[in-house]
Amino acid sequence: MNNDKSRKLYDLALKVIPGGVNSPVRAFKGVGGNPLFFKSGDGAYLTDVDGNRFIDYVGAWGPLILGHRHAKVIQALAAQLQLGLGFGASTEAELLLAQKICALVPSIEQVRLVTSGTEATMSAIRLARGYTRRDKIVKFEGCYHGHADGLLVKAGSGALTLGEPDSLGVPKAYTDLTHVLPYNDAEALQKYFAVSGDETACVIIEPIAGNMNCVLPLPGYLELLRELCSKHGSVLIFDEVMTGFRVGLGGAQAKYGITPDLTTLGKVIGGGLPVGAFGGKREIMELIAPKGGVYQAGTLSGSPLATAAGLTMLEEISRPGFYTDLEARTTSLMQGLQERADAAKVPFTTNMAGGMFGCFFTTEPKVSLFSQVMKCNVAHFQSYFHTMLNNGIYLAPSAYEAGFVSAAHGAQEINATLDAAEIAFSAIRA
């Protein structure tokens, strides 16, 4: 595969951008080699600056559930462009998007739009602290909730790829208030709440972890978490920036029948444009300024472009059968990968929910714990990644990132991916 232009652009970027990238995982540190620079996307495909075409399983890290450049989303953006880019004031589209989110997500009675997932989680935690008048928070190993101070403790995603689960520049006083528990460990959860439950403002969790690859909750785990938070008066926050409208129409909370107190959203609700949101119980949300004493603000919140794209996206994915079809595509891909790995005698297993999936090079029959993720064969993943890339398949350049199937991935794309995987597994076995 020729990537001369990408290599030259990366060399130039290193001179003016720290690490040559504007988000760490893009740097290919977890897989080796130089990062690709992309020029265009269409449906299930990406094209880089060298003209290489790839079937895309990153989907801009989740939001492009309809695929790249979906016609109706493009039309909505074009119409808004004729009216203006932004006003720094309220618009009807903000109201319509808020109404749509409240109608689709079981736990959300009121919602505040922001501009990123990090801003959403940061604001939700501040709100939870204001509501409870407590300071301590709980997060889980391998769960990433953005790069706000106090949350970069045993974080997932890019932090794991770089081998730096903590960050310089974060005062110890912040992280002292953050208690980290192992994901899916019911005993550890019960022990923590027995000692510190009444001092805990909130628990924030990815109900399906997507930043240590894709790890699903064990049966009963989220139910226990809900029970303990209710018992001790702690706010339960579901970080559904990744899973919201990705694993089902109402997110992971609808899939598992759990009602959090607050929910953070992003990705899909902006149709691929920068956006985030946090919402939940009315009595909690009404503490946000200007009505309450918890301050949060954003000049670009509710961007007319983002709301136009998001409304169109939510309308499209709300049609009957959308998620049934999406899950069928993902199931076909996961089953096919497992069959080819087994045939090549490569230790391998998968997880999936809706259009979200994870691939693990491990002898474990199923991965449910952070410790299992960290024992996976990273060398095998690196070989797999580059062989797939050389055969026209673009995966996240990290062993700790989930993958995404879109509505644009059809039988042709799935079959081409499985053909490439057969070559990749054979290369590992060799």
FIKOL-716647 format. One record per residue (C-alpha): x, y, z; residue in one letter. Coordinates in steps of 0.25 Angstrom, whole numbers, plus 5000, padded with zeros to 4 digits. Example, Ala and Ser with C-alpha at 12.3 -4.5 7.8 and 13.67 -1.06 7.14 Angstrom:
BEGIN
<node u="5049" v="4982" w="5031" residuo="A"/>
<node u="5055" v="4996" w="5029" residuo="S"/>
//
This chain:
BEGIN
<node u="5000" v="5000" w="5000" residuo="M"/>
<node u="5006" v="5013" w="4996" residuo="N"/>
<node u="5004" v="5024" w="5007" residuo="N"/>
<node u="5015" v="5034" w="5002" residuo="D"/>
<node u="5006" v="5046" w="5004" residuo="K"/>
<node u="5001" v="5042" w="5017" residuo="S"/>
<node u="5016" v="5040" w="5022" residuo="R"/>
<node u="5020" v="5054" w="5017" residuo="K"/>
<node u="5008" v="5061" w="5023" residuo="L"/>
<node u="5011" v="5054" w="5036" residuo="Y"/>
<node u="5025" v="5059" w="5036" residuo="D"/>
<node u="5020" v="5073" w="5033" residuo="L"/>
<node u="5010" v="5072" w="5044" residuo="A"/>
<node u="5020" v="5068" w="5054" residuo="L"/>
<node u="5026" v="5082" w="5053" residuo="K"/>
<node u="5014" v="5089" w="5057" residuo="V"/>
<node u="5005" v="5080" w="5064" residuo="I"/>
<node u="5009" v="5072" w="5077" residuo="P"/>
<node u="5012" v="5058" w="5073" residuo="G"/>
<node u="5007" v="5061" w="5059" residuo="G"/>
<node u="4992" v="5059" w="5063" residuo="V"/>
<node u="4980" v="5066" w="5070" residuo="N"/>
<node u="4976" v="5053" w="5077" residuo="S"/>
<node u="4986" v="5043" w="5083" residuo="P"/>
<node u="4980" v="5030" w="5077" residuo="V"/>
<node u="4982" v="5035" w="5063" residuo="R"/>
<node u="4997" v="5035" w="5064" residuo="A"/>
<node u="4997" v="5019" w="5062" residuo="F"/>
<node u="5006" v="5018" w="5074" residuo="K"/>
<node u="4998" v="5005" w="5078" residuo="G"/>
<node u="5001" v="4998" w="5065" residuo="V"/>
<node u="5013" v="5005" w="5059" residuo="G"/>
<node u="5015" v="5012" w="5046" residuo="G"/>
<node u="5011" v="5025" w="5041" residuo="N"/>
<node u="4996" v="5030" w="5043" residuo="P"/>
<node u="4988" v="5032" w="5030" residuo="L"/>
<node u="4982" v="5045" w="5026" residuo="F"/>
<node u="4968" v="5044" w="5020" residuo="F"/>
<node u="4962" v="5052" w="5009" residuo="K"/>
<node u="4948" v="5047" w="5007" residuo="S"/>
<node u="4937" v="5037" w="5012" residuo="G"/>
<node u="4925" v="5031" w="5005" residuo="D"/>
<node u="4916" v="5021" w="5011" residuo="G"/>
<node u="4924" v="5010" w="5017" residuo="A"/>
<node u="4937" v="5014" w="5011" residuo="Y"/>
<node u="4948" v="5024" w="5014" residuo="L"/>
<node u="4959" v="5029" w="5004" residuo="T"/>
<node u="4972" v="5034" w="5008" residuo="D"/>
<node u="4981" v="5045" w="5002" residuo="V"/>
<node u="4989" v="5035" w="4994" residuo="D"/>
<node u="4976" v="5029" w="4988" residuo="G"/>
<node u="4975" v="5017" w="4996" residuo="N"/>
<node u="4961" v="5012" w="4999" residuo="R"/>
<node u="4957" v="5005" w="5011" residuo="F"/>
<node u="4944" v="4999" w="5017" residuo="I"/>
<node u="4943" v="5007" w="5030" residuo="D"/>
<node u="4940" v="5001" w="5044" residuo="Y"/>
<node u="4943" v="5014" w="5052" residuo="V"/>
<node u="4932" v="5022" w="5047" residuo="G"/>
<node u="4938" v="5035" w="5053" residuo="A"/>
<node u="4938" v="5027" w="5066" residuo="W"/>
<node u="4924" v="5024" w="5066" residuo="G"/>
<node u="4915" v="5035" w="5061" residuo="P"/>
<node u="4914" v="5031" w="5046" residuo="L"/>
<node u="4903" v="5020" w="5049" residuo="I"/>
<node u="4897" v="5023" w="5035" residuo="L"/>
<node u="4911" v="5023" w="5028" residuo="G"/>
<node u="4919" v="5034" w="5022" residuo="H"/>
<node u="4912" v="5046" w="5015" residuo="R"/>
<node u="4898" v="5041" w="5016" residuo="H"/>
<node u="4889" v="5048" w="5006" residuo="A"/>
<node u="4879" v="5053" w="5016" residuo="K"/>
<node u="4889" v="5058" w="5026" residuo="V"/>
<node u="4896" v="5065" w="5015" residuo="I"/>
<node u="4883" v="5072" w="5011" residuo="Q"/>
<node u="4880" v="5076" w="5025" residuo="A"/>
<node u="4894" v="5083" w="5026" residuo="L"/>
<node u="4893" v="5089" w="5013" residuo="A"/>
<node u="4879" v="5095" w="5016" residuo="A"/>
<node u="4885" v="5101" w="5029" residuo="Q"/>
<node u="4897" v="5106" w="5023" residuo="L"/>
<node u="4888" v="5116" w="5015" residuo="Q"/>
<node u="4882" v="5121" w="5028" residuo="L"/>
<node u="4895" v="5123" w="5036" residuo="G"/>
<node u="4906" v="5115" w="5043" residuo="L"/>
<node u="4903" v="5120" w="5057" residuo="G"/>
<node u="4896" v="5130" w="5065" residuo="F"/>
<node u="4901" v="5129" w="5080" residuo="G"/>
<node u="4886" v="5129" w="5083" residuo="A"/>
<node u="4874" v="5120" w="5084" residuo="S"/>
<node u="4868" v="5113" w="5072" residuo="T"/>
<node u="4856" v="5104" w="5069" residuo="E"/>
<node u="4865" v="5093" w="5065" residuo="A"/>
<node u="4871" v="5092" w="5079" residuo="E"/>
<node u="4857" v="5090" w="5085" residuo="L"/>
<node u="4853" v="5080" w="5074" residuo="L"/>
<node u="4866" v="5072" w="5077" residuo="L"/>
<node u="4864" v="5073" w="5092" residuo="A"/>
<node u="4849" v="5068" w="5091" residuo="Q"/>
<node u="4854" v="5056" w="5082" residuo="K"/>
<node u="4865" v="5052" w="5092" residuo="I"/>
<node u="4855" v="5053" w="5104" residuo="C"/>
<node u="4845" v="5044" w="5096" residuo="A"/>
<node u="4855" v="5033" w="5092" residuo="L"/>
<node u="4864" v="5032" w="5104" residuo="V"/>
<node u="4856" v="5026" w="5116" residuo="P"/>
<node u="4863" v="5033" w="5128" residuo="S"/>
<node u="4864" v="5047" w="5122" residuo="I"/>
<node u="4853" v="5058" w="5126" residuo="E"/>
<node u="4862" v="5070" w="5123" residuo="Q"/>
<node u="4874" v="5071" w="5115" residuo="V"/>
<node u="4885" v="5081" w="5113" residuo="R"/>
<node u="4893" v="5082" w="5099" residuo="L"/>
<node u="4908" v="5084" w="5100" residuo="V"/>
<node u="4919" v="5082" w="5090" residuo="T"/>
<node u="4927" v="5070" w="5094" residuo="S"/>
<node u="4926" v="5057" w="5101" residuo="G"/>
<node u="4937" v="5062" w="5111" residuo="T"/>
<node u="4929" v="5074" w="5114" residuo="E"/>
<node u="4916" v="5066" w="5116" residuo="A"/>
<node u="4923" v="5057" w="5126" residuo="T"/>
<node u="4930" v="5068" w="5133" residuo="M"/>
<node u="4917" v="5076" w="5135" residuo="S"/>
<node u="4909" v="5064" w="5139" residuo="A"/>
<node u="4919" v="5061" w="5150" residuo="I"/>
<node u="4918" v="5075" w="5155" residuo="R"/>
<node u="4903" v="5075" w="5155" residuo="L"/>
<node u="4903" v="5062" w="5163" residuo="A"/>
<node u="4913" v="5068" w="5173" residuo="R"/>
<node u="4904" v="5081" w="5174" residuo="G"/>
<node u="4891" v="5072" w="5176" residuo="Y"/>
<node u="4897" v="5063" w="5187" residuo="T"/>
<node u="4906" v="5073" w="5193" residuo="R"/>
<node u="4917" v="5062" w="5193" residuo="R"/>
<node u="4931" v="5062" w="5187" residuo="D"/>
<node u="4935" v="5047" w="5185" residuo="K"/>
<node u="4932" v="5040" w="5171" residuo="I"/>
<node u="4934" v="5026" w="5166" residuo="V"/>
<node u="4939" v="5022" w="5152" residuo="K"/>
<node u="4943" v="5008" w="5147" residuo="F"/>
<node u="4956" v="5003" w="5142" residuo="E"/>
<node u="4957" v="5004" w="5127" residuo="G"/>
<node u="4945" v="5014" w="5125" residuo="C"/>
<node u="4949" v="5027" w="5119" residuo="Y"/>
<node u="4940" v="5039" w="5121" residuo="H"/>
<node u="4948" v="5050" w="5114" residuo="G"/>
<node u="4960" v="5057" w="5119" residuo="H"/>
<node u="4955" v="5065" w="5130" residuo="A"/>
<node u="4963" v="5066" w="5143" residuo="D"/>
<node u="4959" v="5056" w="5152" residuo="G"/>
<node u="4955" v="5046" w="5142" residuo="L"/>
<node u="4969" v="5042" w="5136" residuo="L"/>
<node u="4971" v="5031" w="5146" residuo="V"/>
<node u="4972" v="5017" w="5140" residuo="K"/>
<node u="4965" v="5022" w="5128" residuo="A"/>
<node u="4963" v="5014" w="5115" residuo="G"/>
<node u="4965" v="5017" w="5100" residuo="S"/>
<node u="4977" v="5026" w="5096" residuo="G"/>
<node u="4982" v="5026" w="5110" residuo="A"/>
<node u="4984" v="5011" w="5110" residuo="L"/>
<node u="4990" v="5011" w="5096" residuo="T"/>
<node u="5000" v="5021" w="5101" residuo="L"/>
<node u="5003" v="5013" w="5113" residuo="G"/>
<node u="5000" v="5025" w="5122" residuo="E"/>
<node u="4986" v="5023" w="5129" residuo="P"/>
<node u="4989" v="5035" w="5137" residuo="D"/>
<node u="4992" v="5049" w="5132" residuo="S"/>
<node u="5003" v="5059" w="5136" residuo="L"/>
<node u="4997" v="5073" w="5140" residuo="G"/>
<node u="4985" v="5067" w="5148" residuo="V"/>
<node u="4986" v="5072" w="5163" residuo="P"/>
<node u="4986" v="5060" w="5173" residuo="K"/>
<node u="4975" v="5067" w="5180" residuo="A"/>
<node u="4966" v="5065" w="5169" residuo="Y"/>
<node u="4969" v="5050" w="5167" residuo="T"/>
<node u="4968" v="5048" w="5182" residuo="D"/>
<node u="4953" v="5050" w="5181" residuo="L"/>
<node u="4952" v="5039" w="5170" residuo="T"/>
<node u="4951" v="5025" w="5174" residuo="H"/>
<node u="4954" v="5014" w="5164" residuo="V"/>
<node u="4947" v="5001" w="5164" residuo="L"/>
<node u="4949" v="4989" w="5155" residuo="P"/>
<node u="4938" v="4988" w="5144" residuo="Y"/>
<node u="4928" v="4976" w="5146" residuo="N"/>
<node u="4933" v="4973" w="5160" residuo="D"/>
<node u="4921" v="4972" w="5169" residuo="A"/>
<node u="4928" v="4969" w="5182" residuo="E"/>
<node u="4937" v="4981" w="5180" residuo="A"/>
<node u="4925" v="4990" w="5178" residuo="L"/>
<node u="4918" v="4985" w="5190" residuo="Q"/>
<node u="4931" v="4987" w="5199" residuo="K"/>
<node u="4933" v="5001" w="5194" residuo="Y"/>
<node u="4918" v="5005" w="5197" residuo="F"/>
<node u="4918" v="4999" w="5211" residuo="A"/>
<node u="4930" v="5008" w="5215" residuo="V"/>
<node u="4928" v="5021" w="5206" residuo="S"/>
<node u="4914" v="5020" w="5200" residuo="G"/>
<node u="4908" v="5031" w="5208" residuo="D"/>
<node u="4920" v="5040" w="5204" residuo="E"/>
<node u="4919" v="5038" w="5189" residuo="T"/>
<node u="4913" v="5048" w="5180" residuo="A"/>
<node u="4912" v="5040" w="5168" residuo="C"/>
<node u="4916" v="5027" w="5161" residuo="V"/>
<node u="4920" v="5029" w="5146" residuo="I"/>
<node u="4921" v="5017" w="5137" residuo="I"/>
<node u="4920" v="5013" w="5122" residuo="E"/>
<node u="4909" v="5003" w="5123" residuo="P"/>
<node u="4916" v="4996" w="5112" residuo="I"/>
<node u="4931" v="4999" w="5113" residuo="A"/>
<node u="4936" v="5004" w="5099" residuo="G"/>
<node u="4949" v="5009" w="5103" residuo="N"/>
<node u="4956" v="4996" w="5107" residuo="M"/>
<node u="4951" v="4990" w="5094" residuo="N"/>
<node u="4936" v="4986" w="5096" residuo="C"/>
<node u="4933" v="4979" w="5109" residuo="V"/>
<node u="4918" v="4976" w="5113" residuo="L"/>
<node u="4913" v="4977" w="5127" residuo="P"/>
<node u="4911" v="4963" w="5134" residuo="L"/>
<node u="4897" v="4959" w="5137" residuo="P"/>
<node u="4892" v="4967" w="5150" residuo="G"/>
<node u="4904" v="4976" w="5151" residuo="Y"/>
<node u="4897" v="4989" w="5146" residuo="L"/>
<node u="4885" v="4985" w="5154" residuo="E"/>
<node u="4893" v="4984" w="5167" residuo="L"/>
<node u="4900" v="4998" w="5164" residuo="L"/>
<node u="4886" v="5004" w="5162" residuo="R"/>
<node u="4881" v="4998" w="5175" residuo="E"/>
<node u="4894" v="5003" w="5183" residuo="L"/>
<node u="4893" v="5017" w="5177" residuo="C"/>
<node u="4878" v="5018" w="5181" residuo="S"/>
<node u="4881" v="5012" w="5195" residuo="K"/>
<node u="4892" v="5022" w="5198" residuo="H"/>
<node u="4887" v="5034" w="5191" residuo="G"/>
<node u="4898" v="5035" w="5180" residuo="S"/>
<node u="4895" v="5039" w="5166" residuo="V"/>
<node u="4896" v="5029" w="5156" residuo="L"/>
<node u="4902" v="5034" w="5143" residuo="I"/>
<node u="4902" v="5026" w="5130" residuo="F"/>
<node u="4913" v="5031" w="5121" residuo="D"/>
<node u="4906" v="5027" w="5107" residuo="E"/>
<node u="4914" v="5036" w="5099" residuo="V"/>
<node u="4918" v="5024" w="5091" residuo="M"/>
<node u="4906" v="5014" w="5094" residuo="T"/>
<node u="4895" v="5024" w="5092" residuo="G"/>
<node u="4887" v="5021" w="5080" residuo="F"/>
<node u="4898" v="5012" w="5076" residuo="R"/>
<node u="4894" v="4999" w="5083" residuo="V"/>
<node u="4879" v="5002" w="5082" residuo="G"/>
<node u="4869" v="5013" w="5080" residuo="L"/>
<node u="4869" v="5017" w="5095" residuo="G"/>
<node u="4884" v="5013" w="5098" residuo="G"/>
<node u="4889" v="5003" w="5107" residuo="A"/>
<node u="4880" v="5007" w="5118" residuo="Q"/>
<node u="4868" v="5003" w="5109" residuo="A"/>
<node u="4875" v="4990" w="5105" residuo="K"/>
<node u="4877" v="4986" w="5120" residuo="Y"/>
<node u="4865" v="4992" w="5126" residuo="G"/>
<node u="4873" v="5001" w="5136" residuo="I"/>
<node u="4869" v="5015" w="5139" residuo="T"/>
<node u="4881" v="5024" w="5142" residuo="P"/>
<node u="4879" v="5038" w="5149" residuo="D"/>
<node u="4887" v="5045" w="5139" residuo="L"/>
<node u="4892" v="5041" w="5125" residuo="T"/>
<node u="4903" v="5047" w="5116" residuo="T"/>
<node u="4902" v="5046" w="5101" residuo="L"/>
<node u="4910" v="5050" w="5088" residuo="G"/>
<node u="4914" v="5044" w="5075" residuo="K"/>
<node u="4901" v="5041" w="5068" residuo="V"/>
<node u="4893" v="5052" w="5073" residuo="I"/>
<node u="4901" v="5062" w="5065" residuo="G"/>
<node u="4901" v="5053" w="5052" residuo="G"/>
<node u="4916" v="5054" w="5052" residuo="G"/>
<node u="4918" v="5068" w="5056" residuo="L"/>
<node u="4924" v="5072" w="5069" residuo="P"/>
<node u="4913" v="5071" w="5080" residuo="V"/>
<node u="4910" v="5065" w="5094" residuo="G"/>
<node u="4898" v="5066" w="5104" residuo="A"/>
<node u="4895" v="5062" w="5118" residuo="F"/>
<node u="4881" v="5060" w="5123" residuo="G"/>
<node u="4873" v="5053" w="5134" residuo="G"/>
<node u="4863" v="5055" w="5145" residuo="K"/>
<node u="4856" v="5068" w="5145" residuo="R"/>
<node u="4859" v="5071" w="5160" residuo="E"/>
<node u="4874" v="5069" w="5157" residuo="I"/>
<node u="4875" v="5076" w="5144" residuo="M"/>
<node u="4867" v="5089" w="5149" residuo="E"/>
<node u="4880" v="5091" w="5158" residuo="L"/>
<node u="4887" v="5096" w="5145" residuo="I"/>
<node u="4888" v="5111" w="5143" residuo="A"/>
<node u="4881" v="5120" w="5140" residuo="P"/>
<node u="4870" v="5113" w="5149" residuo="K"/>
<node u="4880" v="5107" w="5159" residuo="G"/>
<node u="4893" v="5109" w="5165" residuo="G"/>
<node u="4902" v="5099" w="5157" residuo="V"/>
<node u="4908" v="5107" w="5146" residuo="Y"/>
<node u="4910" v="5102" w="5132" residuo="Q"/>
<node u="4911" v="5110" w="5119" residuo="A"/>
<node u="4916" v="5109" w="5105" residuo="G"/>
<node u="4916" v="5119" w="5093" residuo="T"/>
<node u="4915" v="5108" w="5082" residuo="L"/>
<node u="4905" v="5099" w="5090" residuo="S"/>
<node u="4893" v="5095" w="5081" residuo="G"/>
<node u="4901" v="5098" w="5068" residuo="S"/>
<node u="4891" v="5100" w="5057" residuo="P"/>
<node u="4899" v="5091" w="5048" residuo="L"/>
<node u="4900" v="5080" w="5059" residuo="A"/>
<node u="4886" v="5080" w="5062" residuo="T"/>
<node u="4881" v="5080" w="5048" residuo="A"/>
<node u="4890" v="5068" w="5045" residuo="A"/>
<node u="4886" v="5061" w="5059" residuo="G"/>
<node u="4871" v="5063" w="5056" residuo="L"/>
<node u="4872" v="5056" w="5043" residuo="T"/>
<node u="4881" v="5045" w="5048" residuo="M"/>
<node u="4871" v="5042" w="5060" residuo="L"/>
<node u="4859" v="5042" w="5050" residuo="E"/>
<node u="4866" v="5032" w="5041" residuo="E"/>
<node u="4870" v="5022" w="5052" residuo="I"/>
<node u="4856" v="5023" w="5058" residuo="S"/>
<node u="4850" v="5015" w="5047" residuo="R"/>
<node u="4845" v="5001" w="5050" residuo="P"/>
<node u="4855" v="4990" w="5048" residuo="G"/>
<node u="4867" v="4999" w="5047" residuo="F"/>
<node u="4874" v="4993" w="5059" residuo="Y"/>
<node u="4870" v="4979" w="5056" residuo="T"/>
<node u="4877" v="4980" w="5042" residuo="D"/>
<node u="4889" v="4987" w="5049" residuo="L"/>
<node u="4891" v="4976" w="5059" residuo="E"/>
<node u="4889" v="4965" w="5048" residuo="A"/>
<node u="4900" v="4972" w="5040" residuo="R"/>
<node u="4909" v="4972" w="5053" residuo="T"/>
<node u="4906" v="4958" w="5057" residuo="T"/>
<node u="4909" v="4953" w="5043" residuo="S"/>
<node u="4923" v="4960" w="5043" residuo="L"/>
<node u="4926" v="4955" w="5057" residuo="M"/>
<node u="4922" v="4940" w="5054" residuo="Q"/>
<node u="4930" v="4941" w="5041" residuo="G"/>
<node u="4943" v="4946" w="5049" residuo="L"/>
<node u="4941" v="4935" w="5059" residuo="Q"/>
<node u="4940" v="4924" w="5049" residuo="E"/>
<node u="4953" v="4929" w="5042" residuo="R"/>
<node u="4961" v="4931" w="5054" residuo="A"/>
<node u="4957" v="4917" w="5059" residuo="D"/>
<node u="4961" v="4911" w="5045" residuo="A"/>
<node u="4974" v="4917" w="5046" residuo="A"/>
<node u="4976" v="4913" w="5061" residuo="K"/>
<node u="4978" v="4927" w="5066" residuo="V"/>
<node u="4973" v="4930" w="5080" residuo="P"/>
<node u="4962" v="4940" w="5078" residuo="F"/>
<node u="4948" v="4944" w="5083" residuo="T"/>
<node u="4938" v="4955" w="5081" residuo="T"/>
<node u="4928" v="4964" w="5088" residuo="N"/>
<node u="4916" v="4972" w="5082" residuo="M"/>
<node u="4904" v="4980" w="5084" residuo="A"/>
<node u="4896" v="4986" w="5073" residuo="G"/>
<node u="4906" v="4992" w="5063" residuo="G"/>
<node u="4917" v="4992" w="5073" residuo="M"/>
<node u="4927" v="4981" w="5074" residuo="F"/>
<node u="4941" v="4977" w="5080" residuo="G"/>
<node u="4951" v="4967" w="5076" residuo="C"/>
<node u="4961" v="4961" w="5086" residuo="F"/>
<node u="4973" v="4952" w="5083" residuo="F"/>
<node u="4972" v="4943" w="5096" residuo="T"/>
<node u="4970" v="4929" w="5100" residuo="T"/>
<node u="4959" v="4934" w="5109" residuo="E"/>
<node u="4945" v="4929" w="5103" residuo="P"/>
<node u="4939" v="4943" w="5107" residuo="K"/>
<node u="4945" v="4956" w="5112" residuo="V"/>
<node u="4938" v="4963" w="5123" residuo="S"/>
<node u="4949" v="4969" w="5132" residuo="L"/>
<node u="4959" v="4980" w="5130" residuo="F"/>
<node u="4970" v="4970" w="5135" residuo="S"/>
<node u="4966" v="4960" w="5123" residuo="Q"/>
<node u="4967" v="4972" w="5113" residuo="V"/>
<node u="4981" v="4975" w="5118" residuo="M"/>
<node u="4985" v="4961" w="5116" residuo="K"/>
<node u="4981" v="4960" w="5102" residuo="C"/>
<node u="4992" v="4958" w="5091" residuo="N"/>
<node u="4995" v="4972" w="5086" residuo="V"/>
<node u="5006" v="4967" w="5076" residuo="A"/>
<node u="4995" v="4959" w="5070" residuo="H"/>
<node u="4986" v="4971" w="5069" residuo="F"/>
<node u="4997" v="4979" w="5062" residuo="Q"/>
<node u="4999" v="4968" w="5052" residuo="S"/>
<node u="4984" v="4967" w="5049" residuo="Y"/>
<node u="4983" v="4982" w="5048" residuo="F"/>
<node u="4993" v="4984" w="5038" residuo="H"/>
<node u="4989" v="4972" w="5029" residuo="T"/>
<node u="4975" v="4977" w="5029" residuo="M"/>
<node u="4979" v="4991" w="5026" residuo="L"/>
<node u="4988" v="4986" w="5014" residuo="N"/>
<node u="4976" v="4978" w="5009" residuo="N"/>
<node u="4966" v="4990" w="5010" residuo="G"/>
<node u="4960" v="4990" w="5024" residuo="I"/>
<node u="4961" v="5001" w="5033" residuo="Y"/>
<node u="4961" v="4998" w="5048" residuo="L"/>
<node u="4963" v="5006" w="5060" residuo="A"/>
<node u="4978" v="5007" w="5062" residuo="P"/>
<node u="4978" v="5002" w="5076" residuo="S"/>
<node u="4975" v="4989" w="5083" residuo="A"/>
<node u="4967" v="4996" w="5093" residuo="Y"/>
<node u="4956" v="5002" w="5084" residuo="E"/>
<node u="4943" v="4997" w="5080" residuo="A"/>
<node u="4939" v="4996" w="5065" residuo="G"/>
<node u="4926" v="5000" w="5059" residuo="F"/>
<node u="4917" v="4995" w="5048" residuo="V"/>
<node u="4908" v="5005" w="5040" residuo="S"/>
<node u="4895" v="5003" w="5032" residuo="A"/>
<node u="4904" v="5005" w="5020" residuo="A"/>
<node u="4912" v="4992" w="5022" residuo="H"/>
<node u="4905" v="4982" w="5013" residuo="G"/>
<node u="4908" v="4967" w="5010" residuo="A"/>
<node u="4918" v="4972" w="5000" residuo="Q"/>
<node u="4926" v="4979" w="5010" residuo="E"/>
<node u="4925" v="4969" w="5021" residuo="I"/>
<node u="4929" v="4958" w="5011" residuo="N"/>
<node u="4941" v="4966" w="5007" residuo="A"/>
<node u="4945" v="4968" w="5022" residuo="T"/>
<node u="4944" v="4953" w="5025" residuo="L"/>
<node u="4953" v="4950" w="5013" residuo="D"/>
<node u="4964" v="4960" w="5018" residuo="A"/>
<node u="4962" v="4954" w="5032" residuo="A"/>
<node u="4965" v="4940" w="5027" residuo="E"/>
<node u="4979" v="4946" w="5021" residuo="I"/>
<node u="4981" v="4953" w="5034" residuo="A"/>
<node u="4979" v="4941" w="5043" residuo="F"/>
<node u="4987" v="4932" w="5034" residuo="S"/>
<node u="4999" v="4943" w="5035" residuo="A"/>
<node u="4998" v="4942" w="5050" residuo="I"/>
<node u="4998" v="4927" w="5050" residuo="R"/>
<node u="5010" v="4927" w="5041" residuo="A"/>
//
